[in-house]
Amino acid sequence: MKMTSRLLKLLCLFAVALSLNSCVTTSGSMGATAIKTPYATPDRYKTYDWYQPAPADKPDYDKGYNEDLNEHILRAVEEELQERGYRKDTKKPDVLVAYDVSVSVPEEKDKSSKARPGFGYSYGYMAGYRYNYGHADMPGYRSVDLFKQGTLIIDLVHPQSNMLLWRGWAEGGISNFKAGYNSVHSQVEEVLEKL
């Protein structure tokens, strides 16, 4: 009887701990993380431009996604980079900047033919961006579609080699795809603090 009671208490504690853990991992941003190639020197980069200054294709937003999010992210990234001493240079930038936000989509949309291998269908893809940079030297790299939905990802790419140098992200940071500018800005700031 004592053994059964003790086992029941342990099982209850385990169930409570498991439910608390699942609450934590599904709510809001989990904090920002960043990875970089061994030869990347983010502290030496002073100028930037967008990897793709304008969408390559016409935007095609899925239901529930707001086109304003793209403008909010672009504006917030530019403001944060300038605050950190970067200057926009469209002729000869030190780095090119790209962003993505991971989304969950129906299986028929999540096909390799719909997005470049290594990227996956995402909010940036819906906004018309078609990235094509490499990531061979990036330790810990994972494609956009392997991140939790709502993860904001900011990449710095080498302009000459077209290789990913630095990636920062806030896992699950943009859970509302109709988020206002202030909410988006705080997530961008959190990611770029890792730069």
Number of C-alpha atoms within 10 A of each C-alpha: 6 7 8 9 10 11 12 12 12 12 12 12 12 12 12 11 12 11 11 11 11 10 10 11 12 14 11 16 20 15 13 22 17 18 18 21 18 11 8 17 12 14 7 8 14 17 18 24 23 19 22 16 13 11 15 13 12 11 15 13 15 12 6 9 17 16 17 14 22 19 12 18 21 18 15 20 23 19 15 19 20 15 10 13 10 18 17 18 15 12 8 13 20 21 26 26 23 22 23 27 30 26 27 16 13 7 7 7 13 16 13 12 10 12 18 15 13 18 21 23 26 21 27 24 25 21 24 17 23 17 20 15 17 15 18 10 14 18 11 9 15 12 13 20 20 14 19 18 20 23 26 29 25 22 20 26 26 19 18 11 9 16 19 25 23 24 24 23 28 27 26 25 27 23 19 16 18 14 16 12 15 11 13 25 20 14 26 30 17 20 25 21 15 14 18
